């Protein structure tokens, strides 16, 4: 009788272990995904990522570091680039907006990489054919730490940038 009882208990323990092992929480297990689930321990291929679709420069410093205007007419020829802070090259470089005055939106088509949770860096530059490009503003941002409805904003002093993104699998 004792042997049957021990076998029953052992059987219950094994059954509990097997049931518990089969009850893994499914979800997105990639911490770089927009819908990362820290409680998930089994991927269900549901991860979605933030791909840059546009970047809008809302404001930049009015004057260059010397206190003068950016260009002869006062308006810089602006372009922007951004990448992961650990990268040695710029993943994204926009076109040049001649005579920037208020805001400009650069559309990004065929984004080669999605935003990851690591820190990213950016530079806004004044394109000058003869004297070399001047740095208008630079900084870092974390693209997954904030944002909703397809956009997040980075503010650094007199610089205000809105990153727009599309969520894709």
GIJOKA-V991681 format. One record per run of one state. SS is the DSSP state (A for helix, B for strand, O for the rest). FROM is the first residue (numbers start at 1). LEN is the number of residues. If there is no record, write none. Layout:
BEGIN
ss=SS from=FROM len=LEN
ss=SS from=FROM len=LEN
END
This chain:
BEGIN
ss=O from=1 len=1
ss=A from=2 len=21
ss=O from=23 len=3
ss=B from=26 len=2
ss=O from=28 len=14
ss=B from=42 len=2
ss=O from=44 len=5
ss=B from=49 len=11
ss=O from=60 len=18
ss=B from=78 len=7
ss=O from=85 len=7
ss=B from=92 len=2
ss=O from=94 len=3
ss=B from=97 len=1
ss=O from=98 len=6
ss=B from=104 len=4
ss=O from=108 len=6
ss=B from=114 len=1
ss=O from=115 len=5
ss=B from=120 len=7
ss=O from=127 len=7
ss=B from=134 len=8
ss=O from=142 len=6
ss=B from=148 len=1
ss=O from=149 len=2
ss=B from=151 len=6
ss=O from=157 len=2
ss=B from=159 len=10
ss=O from=169 len=1
END
